[in-house]
Amino acid sequence: MRRLILLSLASLLLAAAPASTFAQGQPPHSWLFGSWTGGIFPPPPGLSATACFSQPTVIFTRDLVLRATVTEQELSQRVVETARASTAGVEFRFAVTGSGAVPRVFGGGAGRVGFGCESPDVLNVQRRGENEIAFPGCADFPYPLVRCHSR
């Protein structure tokens, strides 16, 4: 019985993520890798690549999620503890440091920085299109984010 439940859970996880993700050995959030803008304010239409990459709002990597805040010059980084694919996108759970403080990328003071969601250590990313995402229920990001493109 226990094995049947585990197999059912595994098949649900496989069904929730694109097959190419598992075939290539990529994490379930690999489609998010890169720079995104918007979220805090509506993304401006016709944004150039240079303008987008000069001030990204959020950057996703394999192990980190970096975010900009309105009040700080440095990006805040959160270490990804787990990333789980869902039918709507991805759920991130972030590692909590001993003090609960979140380090800044280029130094500076550390503070507990989340995304304005119910928990500062959980982020749900909703996929709205090929190059558009949203953070539902996160007060710091009331607008959608768009991917920064190199052209």
C-alpha positions as CSV (number, residue, x, y, z in Angstrom):
1,M,0.0,0.0,0.0
2,R,2.8,2.4,1.0
3,R,4.6,1.7,-2.3
4,L,1.5,2.3,-4.3
5,I,1.0,5.7,-2.6
6,L,4.7,6.7,-3.3
7,L,4.3,5.6,-7.0
8,S,1.2,7.6,-7.3
9,L,2.9,10.7,-5.8
10,A,5.8,10.2,-8.2
11,S,3.6,10.0,-11.2
12,L,1.8,13.2,-10.2
13,L,5.1,15.0,-9.9
14,L,6.2,13.8,-13.3
15,A,2.9,14.8,-14.8
16,A,3.1,18.3,-13.3
17,A,6.5,19.2,-14.9
18,P,7.4,19.1,-18.6
19,A,9.0,15.9,-19.7
20,S,12.0,17.7,-21.2
21,T,12.9,19.0,-17.7
22,F,13.4,15.5,-16.3
23,A,14.9,14.2,-19.5
24,Q,17.7,16.8,-19.3
25,G,18.2,16.5,-15.6
26,Q,17.1,20.1,-15.0
27,P,15.3,21.2,-11.8
28,P,11.6,21.9,-12.1
29,H,12.1,25.7,-12.1
30,S,14.7,25.7,-14.9
31,W,12.2,27.5,-17.2
32,L,12.4,30.5,-14.8
33,F,16.2,30.9,-15.0
34,G,17.2,34.4,-15.9
35,S,16.2,38.0,-15.2
36,W,12.6,39.3,-14.8
37,T,11.2,42.8,-14.5
38,G,7.9,44.2,-13.3
39,G,6.0,42.9,-10.3
40,I,6.6,46.0,-8.1
41,F,5.3,48.3,-10.9
42,P,3.6,47.3,-14.2
43,P,6.3,46.3,-16.7
44,P,6.6,49.1,-19.3
45,P,5.6,48.2,-22.8
46,G,8.5,48.1,-25.4
47,L,11.2,47.7,-22.7
48,S,14.6,47.4,-24.3
49,A,17.0,44.5,-23.3
50,T,19.5,47.0,-21.9
51,A,16.9,48.7,-19.7
52,C,15.5,45.4,-18.5
53,F,18.9,43.9,-17.6
54,S,20.1,47.1,-16.0
55,Q,17.5,46.9,-13.2
56,P,15.9,43.4,-13.0
57,T,13.3,42.9,-10.3
58,V,13.9,39.2,-9.8
59,I,16.6,36.8,-10.9
60,F,16.1,33.0,-10.8
61,T,19.1,30.6,-10.7
62,R,19.4,27.0,-9.9
63,D,20.1,27.6,-6.2
64,L,19.1,31.3,-5.5
65,V,16.3,33.7,-6.1
66,L,17.5,37.3,-6.0
67,R,15.0,40.2,-5.6
68,A,15.2,43.9,-5.7
69,T,13.4,46.1,-3.2
70,V,12.4,49.7,-3.5
71,T,14.3,50.8,-0.4
72,E,17.7,49.0,-1.0
73,Q,20.4,49.2,-3.6
74,E,21.6,45.7,-3.1
75,L,19.6,42.6,-4.3
76,S,18.4,40.3,-1.5
77,Q,19.1,36.6,-2.1
78,R,17.2,33.6,-0.9
79,V,18.7,30.2,-1.0
80,V,16.3,27.6,-2.6
81,E,15.8,24.7,-0.3
82,T,13.2,23.0,-2.5
83,A,11.4,23.8,-5.8
84,R,8.3,21.8,-6.6
85,A,6.5,21.9,-9.9
86,S,2.7,22.4,-9.7
87,T,0.1,22.6,-12.4
88,A,0.1,26.4,-12.3
89,G,3.9,26.9,-11.9
90,V,6.4,26.3,-9.2
91,E,6.5,26.5,-5.4
92,F,9.7,27.5,-3.8
93,R,10.7,26.9,-0.1
94,F,13.7,28.9,1.0
95,A,16.3,28.0,3.5
96,V,16.2,29.9,6.8
97,T,19.5,31.0,8.2
98,G,20.2,30.6,11.9
99,S,19.4,34.3,12.6
100,G,16.5,34.5,10.1
101,A,18.4,37.3,8.3
102,V,18.7,37.3,4.5
103,P,22.2,38.3,3.2
104,R,22.6,40.9,0.5
105,V,24.4,40.0,-2.7
106,F,27.0,42.7,-2.5
107,G,27.2,43.0,1.2
108,G,25.3,45.5,3.3
109,G,22.9,44.9,6.1
110,A,20.9,41.8,6.3
111,G,17.2,41.6,7.0
112,R,14.3,39.2,6.7
113,V,13.2,39.7,3.2
114,G,10.4,37.7,1.6
115,F,8.1,38.6,-1.3
116,G,5.2,40.0,0.7
117,C,3.5,36.6,0.7
118,E,1.9,34.8,3.6
119,S,5.2,33.3,4.6
120,P,8.6,35.0,3.8
121,D,10.1,31.5,3.2
122,V,7.6,30.3,0.6
123,L,7.0,31.7,-2.9
124,N,4.5,30.4,-5.4
125,V,5.2,31.4,-9.0
126,Q,2.3,31.3,-11.4
127,R,3.1,30.8,-15.1
128,R,0.9,33.1,-17.1
129,G,2.5,32.7,-20.5
130,E,5.8,31.8,-22.1
131,N,7.4,35.0,-20.8
132,E,5.1,36.2,-18.1
133,I,4.7,35.1,-14.5
134,A,3.0,36.3,-11.3
135,F,3.4,35.9,-7.6
136,P,-0.2,35.4,-6.4
137,G,-1.1,36.6,-3.0
138,C,2.2,38.5,-2.6
139,A,1.6,42.1,-1.6
140,D,5.1,43.3,-2.7
141,F,4.4,42.1,-6.3
142,P,0.9,43.1,-7.3
143,Y,1.8,43.2,-11.0
144,P,3.0,40.5,-13.4
145,L,6.7,40.1,-14.3
146,V,8.1,39.7,-17.8
147,R,11.3,38.0,-18.9
148,C,14.2,40.1,-19.9
149,H,15.3,39.2,-23.5
150,S,18.7,39.7,-25.0
151,R,17.2,41.3,-28.1
